[in-house]
Amino acid sequence: MAFNMQKLENHAGSGGGLKLFSYHAGDDNRAAVNGAGYFNEAASLLSVGDRIAVHATDFDYDCHVSAISADDVVTVAALDDFA
C-alpha cells in the first residue's frame, strides 16, 4: 500500500516549531513506512525533527523526520536513532 494523507494527523505544533503527528499505516508494515520516500506527499507539512507516532500492521513505534531533501524526499528514523 502507499502513504495516505488522510491518515496523518497533527496533534500539536505549527509553523517552525516541533510538531507531533500520528499516522495509521493501514495495511503497511514498519518496513514499508520506514522506506525511502514513504512520507514524500506530506513534505510540505513536515519539518526535520517532527515526531510521528506510527501504527503499522506489525509494530507501533515513534519516529522522527530526519531529513527532507531539496526535491521533497522525506526520510524518517526511529527515535532511538535520533542524533
N, CA, C and O atoms as CSV, one atom per row, in Angstrom:
chain,resi,resn,atom,element,x,y,z
A,1,MET,N,N,0.846,-1.176,0.000
A,1,MET,CA,C,0.000,0.000,0.000
A,1,MET,C,C,0.892,1.240,0.000
A,1,MET,O,O,2.116,1.118,0.043
A,2,ALA,N,N,0.316,2.388,-0.046
A,2,ALA,CA,C,1.062,3.638,-0.113
A,2,ALA,C,C,0.601,4.594,0.981
A,2,ALA,O,O,-0.429,4.389,1.623
A,3,PHE,N,N,1.389,5.637,1.172
A,3,PHE,CA,C,1.041,6.675,2.132
A,3,PHE,C,C,-0.340,7.230,1.826
A,3,PHE,O,O,-0.711,7.389,0.663
A,4,ASN,N,N,-1.108,7.529,2.887
A,4,ASN,CA,C,-2.445,8.099,2.756
A,4,ASN,C,C,-2.496,9.366,3.607
A,4,ASN,O,O,-2.493,9.286,4.835
A,5,MET,N,N,-2.544,10.524,2.971
A,5,MET,CA,C,-2.537,11.805,3.670
A,5,MET,C,C,-3.667,11.913,4.695
A,5,MET,O,O,-3.520,12.586,5.715
A,6,GLN,N,N,-4.790,11.253,4.424
A,6,GLN,CA,C,-5.937,11.322,5.335
A,6,GLN,C,C,-5.663,10.652,6.677
A,6,GLN,O,O,-6.385,10.893,7.644
A,7,LYS,N,N,-4.633,9.817,6.748
A,7,LYS,CA,C,-4.328,9.096,7.987
A,7,LYS,C,C,-3.197,9.732,8.795
A,7,LYS,O,O,-2.787,9.196,9.825
A,8,LEU,N,N,-2.691,10.886,8.321
A,8,LEU,CA,C,-1.670,11.636,9.049
A,8,LEU,C,C,-2.372,12.754,9.800
A,8,LEU,O,O,-3.034,13.597,9.194
A,9,GLU,N,N,-2.229,12.762,11.122
A,9,GLU,CA,C,-2.920,13.759,11.938
A,9,GLU,C,C,-1.927,14.557,12.768
A,9,GLU,O,O,-1.071,13.991,13.448
A,10,ASN,N,N,-2.052,15.878,12.705
A,10,ASN,CA,C,-1.218,16.769,13.509
A,10,ASN,C,C,-1.906,16.956,14.859
A,10,ASN,O,O,-3.034,17.444,14.923
A,11,HIS,N,N,-1.226,16.569,15.930
A,11,HIS,CA,C,-1.789,16.686,17.278
A,11,HIS,C,C,-1.293,17.924,18.005
A,11,HIS,O,O,-1.966,18.413,18.913
A,12,ALA,N,N,-0.140,18.437,17.628
A,12,ALA,CA,C,0.396,19.613,18.310
A,12,ALA,C,C,1.463,20.269,17.445
A,12,ALA,O,O,2.207,19.603,16.725
A,13,GLY,N,N,1.513,21.579,17.537
A,13,GLY,CA,C,2.560,22.328,16.870
A,13,GLY,C,C,2.131,22.886,15.528
A,13,GLY,O,O,1.240,22.363,14.859
A,14,SER,N,N,2.801,23.970,15.161
A,14,SER,CA,C,2.567,24.594,13.860
A,14,SER,C,C,3.761,25.472,13.541
A,14,SER,O,O,4.635,25.676,14.383
A,15,GLY,N,N,3.797,25.979,12.352
A,15,GLY,CA,C,4.876,26.875,11.968
A,15,GLY,C,C,6.232,26.195,12.010
A,15,GLY,O,O,6.370,25.045,11.595
A,16,GLY,N,N,7.228,26.903,12.510
A,16,GLY,CA,C,8.596,26.407,12.521
A,16,GLY,C,C,8.946,25.545,13.715
A,16,GLY,O,O,10.042,24.985,13.759
A,17,GLY,N,N,8.053,25.418,14.687
A,17,GLY,CA,C,8.343,24.617,15.873
A,17,GLY,C,C,8.124,23.134,15.642
A,17,GLY,O,O,7.606,22.719,14.605
A,18,LEU,N,N,8.526,22.350,16.619
A,18,LEU,CA,C,8.343,20.904,16.569
A,18,LEU,C,C,6.859,20.566,16.501
A,18,LEU,O,O,6.052,21.141,17.231
A,19,LYS,N,N,6.504,19.636,15.627
A,19,LYS,CA,C,5.122,19.188,15.504
A,19,LYS,C,C,5.039,17.704,15.870
A,19,LYS,O,O,5.974,16.937,15.640
A,20,LEU,N,N,3.919,17.330,16.433
A,20,LEU,CA,C,3.666,15.941,16.812
A,20,LEU,C,C,2.529,15.393,15.972
A,20,LEU,O,O,1.423,15.933,15.974
A,21,PHE,N,N,2.811,14.312,15.251
A,21,PHE,CA,C,1.834,13.690,14.363
A,21,PHE,C,C,1.574,12.248,14.795
A,21,PHE,O,O,2.373,11.642,15.508
A,22,SER,N,N,0.451,11.721,14.352
A,22,SER,CA,C,0.239,10.275,14.387
A,22,SER,C,C,-0.110,9.845,12.969
A,22,SER,O,O,-0.628,10.625,12.169
A,23,TYR,N,N,0.187,8.584,12.682
A,23,TYR,CA,C,-0.101,8.056,11.351
A,23,TYR,C,C,-0.555,6.611,11.479
A,23,TYR,O,O,0.134,5.787,12.080
A,24,HIS,N,N,-1.719,6.305,10.910
A,24,HIS,CA,C,-2.236,4.928,10.858
A,24,HIS,C,C,-1.900,4.383,9.481
A,24,HIS,O,O,-2.433,4.840,8.470
A,25,ALA,N,N,-1.004,3.394,9.454
A,25,ALA,CA,C,-0.449,2.907,8.193
A,25,ALA,C,C,-1.340,1.926,7.437
A,25,ALA,O,O,-0.928,1.402,6.402
A,26,GLY,N,N,-2.533,1.669,7.921
A,26,GLY,CA,C,-3.427,0.764,7.207
A,26,GLY,C,C,-2.826,-0.621,7.073
A,26,GLY,O,O,-2.536,-1.268,8.079
A,27,ASP,N,N,-2.634,-1.083,5.852
A,27,ASP,CA,C,-2.086,-2.414,5.582
A,27,ASP,C,C,-0.565,-2.437,5.491
A,27,ASP,O,O,0.018,-3.480,5.194
A,28,ASP,N,N,0.088,-1.302,5.742
A,28,ASP,CA,C,1.544,-1.229,5.612
A,28,ASP,C,C,2.242,-1.621,6.910
A,28,ASP,O,O,1.786,-1.288,8.003
A,29,ASN,N,N,3.351,-2.333,6.767
A,29,ASN,CA,C,4.147,-2.707,7.941
A,29,ASN,C,C,5.237,-1.667,8.182
A,29,ASN,O,O,5.384,-0.714,7.417
A,30,ARG,N,N,6.003,-1.866,9.266
A,30,ARG,CA,C,7.041,-0.905,9.636
A,30,ARG,C,C,8.081,-0.714,8.532
A,30,ARG,O,O,8.505,0.410,8.267
A,31,ALA,N,N,8.485,-1.791,7.899
A,31,ALA,CA,C,9.488,-1.681,6.841
A,31,ALA,C,C,9.003,-0.780,5.698
A,31,ALA,O,O,9.772,0.017,5.161
A,32,ALA,N,N,7.739,-0.910,5.336
A,32,ALA,CA,C,7.194,-0.074,4.263
A,32,ALA,C,C,7.168,1.395,4.671
A,32,ALA,O,O,7.565,2.266,3.896
A,33,VAL,N,N,6.697,1.670,5.891
A,33,VAL,CA,C,6.595,3.055,6.367
A,33,VAL,C,C,7.973,3.694,6.486
A,33,VAL,O,O,8.131,4.880,6.196
A,34,ASN,N,N,8.962,2.930,6.905
A,34,ASN,CA,C,10.317,3.455,7.048
A,34,ASN,C,C,11.066,3.524,5.722
A,34,ASN,O,O,12.187,4.030,5.667
A,35,GLY,N,N,10.459,3.021,4.661
A,35,GLY,CA,C,11.107,3.016,3.355
A,35,GLY,C,C,11.344,4.416,2.828
A,35,GLY,O,O,10.647,5.364,3.191
A,36,ALA,N,N,12.324,4.526,1.979
A,36,ALA,CA,C,12.699,5.816,1.410
A,36,ALA,C,C,11.513,6.480,0.720
A,36,ALA,O,O,10.884,5.897,-0.163
A,37,GLY,N,N,11.227,7.683,1.131
A,37,GLY,CA,C,10.210,8.483,0.464
A,37,GLY,C,C,8.769,8.178,0.807
A,37,GLY,O,O,7.870,8.720,0.165
A,38,TYR,N,N,8.509,7.332,1.792
A,38,TYR,CA,C,7.125,6.969,2.112
A,38,TYR,C,C,6.280,8.214,2.402
A,38,TYR,O,O,5.133,8.288,1.963
A,39,PHE,N,N,6.824,9.188,3.130
A,39,PHE,CA,C,6.066,10.374,3.535
A,39,PHE,C,C,6.241,11.555,2.571
A,39,PHE,O,O,5.915,12.684,2.936
A,40,ASN,N,N,6.740,11.331,1.371
A,40,ASN,CA,C,7.010,12.430,0.439
A,40,ASN,C,C,5.798,13.315,0.191
A,40,ASN,O,O,5.940,14.533,0.087
A,41,GLU,N,N,4.636,12.744,0.097
A,41,GLU,CA,C,3.426,13.529,-0.184
A,41,GLU,C,C,3.174,14.580,0.903
A,41,GLU,O,O,2.533,15.598,0.644
A,42,ALA,N,N,3.672,14.336,2.106
A,42,ALA,CA,C,3.475,15.257,3.223
A,42,ALA,C,C,4.663,16.180,3.450
A,42,ALA,O,O,4.732,16.842,4.486
A,43,ALA,N,N,5.590,16.240,2.520
A,43,ALA,CA,C,6.814,17.032,2.706
A,43,ALA,C,C,6.528,18.488,3.044
A,43,ALA,O,O,7.269,19.096,3.816
A,44,SER,N,N,5.477,19.054,2.486
A,44,SER,CA,C,5.175,20.467,2.751
A,44,SER,C,C,4.634,20.692,4.164
A,44,SER,O,O,4.645,21.821,4.654
A,45,LEU,N,N,4.161,19.633,4.821
A,45,LEU,CA,C,3.635,19.736,6.188
A,45,LEU,C,C,4.679,19.414,7.246
A,45,LEU,O,O,4.570,19.850,8.392
A,46,LEU,N,N,5.681,18.656,6.856
A,46,LEU,CA,C,6.669,18.146,7.803
A,46,LEU,C,C,7.925,18.996,7.830
A,46,LEU,O,O,8.259,19.676,6.860
A,47,SER,N,N,8.619,18.942,8.969
A,47,SER,CA,C,9.913,19.597,9.136
A,47,SER,C,C,10.863,18.613,9.806
A,47,SER,O,O,10.425,17.714,10.524
A,48,VAL,N,N,12.140,18.778,9.576
A,48,VAL,CA,C,13.131,17.934,10.245
A,48,VAL,C,C,12.956,18.083,11.756
A,48,VAL,O,O,12.860,19.194,12.277
A,49,GLY,N,N,12.918,16.946,12.444
A,49,GLY,CA,C,12.721,16.917,13.887
A,49,GLY,C,C,11.301,16.612,14.309
A,49,GLY,O,O,11.077,16.223,15.456
A,50,ASP,N,N,10.328,16.776,13.414
A,50,ASP,CA,C,8.946,16.443,13.760
A,50,ASP,C,C,8.854,14.988,14.186
A,50,ASP,O,O,9.575,14.137,13.667
A,51,ARG,N,N,7.973,14.705,15.125
A,51,ARG,CA,C,7.772,13.347,15.633
A,51,ARG,C,C,6.497,12.762,15.047
A,51,ARG,O,O,5.501,13.462,14.864
A,52,ILE,N,N,6.545,11.458,14.753
A,52,ILE,CA,C,5.373,10.756,14.213
A,52,ILE,C,C,5.200,9.454,14.984
A,52,ILE,O,O,6.095,8.609,15.000
A,53,ALA,N,N,4.043,9.297,15.623
A,53,ALA,CA,C,3.681,8.031,16.260
A,53,ALA,C,C,2.986,7.198,15.181
A,53,ALA,O,O,1.955,7.604,14.646
A,54,VAL,N,N,3.552,6.037,14.866
A,54,VAL,CA,C,3.076,5.220,13.750
A,54,VAL,C,C,2.408,3.952,14.264
A,54,VAL,O,O,2.939,3.260,15.133
A,55,HIS,N,N,1.236,3.664,13.713
A,55,HIS,CA,C,0.569,2.385,13.951
A,55,HIS,C,C,0.654,1.602,12.641
A,55,HIS,O,O,-0.102,1.858,11.704
A,56,ALA,N,N,1.581,0.646,12.585
A,56,ALA,CA,C,1.755,-0.209,11.410
A,56,ALA,C,C,1.148,-1.579,11.706
A,56,ALA,O,O,0.761,-1.857,12.841
A,57,THR,N,N,1.066,-2.428,10.694
A,57,THR,CA,C,0.437,-3.734,10.891
A,57,THR,C,C,1.210,-4.619,11.858
A,57,THR,O,O,0.616,-5.448,12.547
A,58,ASP,N,N,2.520,-4.454,11.917
A,58,ASP,CA,C,3.343,-5.342,12.733
A,58,ASP,C,C,3.983,-4.684,13.946
A,58,ASP,O,O,4.635,-5.360,14.742
A,59,PHE,N,N,3.805,-3.359,14.101
A,59,PHE,CA,C,4.535,-2.683,15.168
A,59,PHE,C,C,4.001,-1.266,15.344
A,59,PHE,O,O,3.740,-0.575,14.359
A,60,ASP,N,N,3.839,-0.832,16.587
A,60,ASP,CA,C,3.567,0.575,16.887
A,60,ASP,C,C,4.875,1.184,17.366
A,60,ASP,O,O,5.547,0.609,18.222
A,61,TYR,N,N,5.245,2.342,16.825
A,61,TYR,CA,C,6.534,2.931,17.180
A,61,TYR,C,C,6.520,4.436,16.929
A,61,TYR,O,O,5.633,4.969,16.263
A,62,ASP,N,N,7.524,5.095,17.479
A,62,ASP,CA,C,7.699,6.529,17.281
A,62,ASP,C,C,8.922,6.763,16.408
A,62,ASP,O,O,9.956,6.115,16.571
A,63,CYS,N,N,8.787,7.696,15.485
A,63,CYS,CA,C,9.919,8.051,14.645
A,63,CYS,C,C,9.999,9.565,14.540
A,63,CYS,O,O,9.115,10.275,15.019
A,64,HIS,N,N,11.038,10.046,13.925
A,64,HIS,CA,C,11.199,11.474,13.676
A,64,HIS,C,C,11.590,11.678,12.221
A,64,HIS,O,O,12.140,10.787,11.574
A,65,VAL,N,N,11.297,12.864,11.726
A,65,VAL,CA,C,11.721,13.231,10.375
A,65,VAL,C,C,13.198,13.602,10.479
A,65,VAL,O,O,13.555,14.602,11.104
A,66,SER,N,N,14.045,12.794,9.866
A,66,SER,CA,C,15.481,13.028,9.985
A,66,SER,C,C,16.040,13.878,8.846
A,66,SER,O,O,17.102,14.483,8.987
A,67,ALA,N,N,15.331,13.926,7.724
A,67,ALA,CA,C,15.794,14.750,6.601
A,67,ALA,C,C,14.663,14.971,5.607
A,67,ALA,O,O,13.780,14.129,5.443
A,68,ILE,N,N,14.712,16.114,4.957
A,68,ILE,CA,C,13.849,16.406,3.809
A,68,ILE,C,C,14.757,17.061,2.772
A,68,ILE,O,O,15.309,18.136,3.009
A,69,SER,N,N,14.906,16.415,1.639
A,69,SER,CA,C,15.814,16.925,0.613
A,69,SER,C,C,15.179,18.083,-0.164
A,69,SER,O,O,13.987,18.358,-0.026
A,70,ALA,N,N,15.975,18.737,-0.960
A,70,ALA,CA,C,15.508,19.861,-1.771
A,70,ALA,C,C,14.399,19.454,-2.729
A,70,ALA,O,O,13.565,20.277,-3.104
A,71,ASP,N,N,14.389,18.174,-3.128
A,71,ASP,CA,C,13.323,17.696,-4.014
A,71,ASP,C,C,12.234,16.955,-3.244
A,71,ASP,O,O,11.555,16.090,-3.798
A,72,ASP,N,N,12.066,17.301,-1.948
A,72,ASP,CA,C,10.974,16.821,-1.087
A,72,ASP,C,C,10.969,15.320,-0.840
A,72,ASP,O,O,9.900,14.718,-0.734
A,73,VAL,N,N,12.137,14.710,-0.747
A,73,VAL,CA,C,12.232,13.319,-0.337
A,73,VAL,C,C,12.361,13.310,1.183
A,73,VAL,O,O,13.327,13.828,1.744
A,74,VAL,N,N,11.361,12.707,1.840
A,74,VAL,CA,C,11.298,12.676,3.303
A,74,VAL,C,C,11.935,11.384,3.804
A,74,VAL,O,O,11.634,10.296,3.311
A,75,THR,N,N,12.819,11.521,4.789
A,75,THR,CA,C,13.455,10.374,5.440
A,75,THR,C,C,13.068,10.384,6.910
A,75,THR,O,O,13.138,11.419,7.572
A,76,VAL,N,N,12.655,9.210,7.423
A,76,VAL,CA,C,12.333,9.086,8.840
A,76,VAL,C,C,13.247,8.063,9.482
A,76,VAL,O,O,13.805,7.199,8.805
A,77,ALA,N,N,13.397,8.167,10.797
A,77,ALA,CA,C,14.215,7.224,11.562
A,77,ALA,C,C,13.547,7.002,12.903
A,77,ALA,O,O,12.839,7.875,13.406
A,78,ALA,N,N,13.775,5.831,13.482
A,78,ALA,CA,C,13.244,5.531,14.802
A,78,ALA,C,C,13.809,6.516,15.807
A,78,ALA,O,O,14.935,6.986,15.645
A,79,LEU,N,N,13.047,6.835,16.841
A,79,LEU,CA,C,13.509,7.812,17.826
A,79,LEU,C,C,14.786,7.372,18.512
A,79,LEU,O,O,15.572,8.222,18.930
A,80,ASP,N,N,15.022,6.080,18.643
A,80,ASP,CA,C,16.266,5.655,19.270
A,80,ASP,C,C,17.464,5.916,18.369
A,80,ASP,O,O,18.606,5.763,18.803
A,81,ASP,N,N,17.221,6.308,17.115
A,81,ASP,CA,C,18.292,6.681,16.194
A,81,ASP,C,C,18.469,8.202,16.130
A,81,ASP,O,O,19.249,8.704,15.321
A,82,PHE,N,N,17.744,8.932,16.985
A,82,PHE,CA,C,17.766,10.395,16.960
A,82,PHE,C,C,19.160,10.896,17.315
A,82,PHE,O,O,19.733,10.495,18.328
A,83,ALA,N,N,19.692,11.759,16.493
A,83,ALA,CA,C,21.046,12.288,16.751
A,83,ALA,C,C,20.989,13.782,16.944
A,83,ALA,O,O,22.020,14.415,17.172
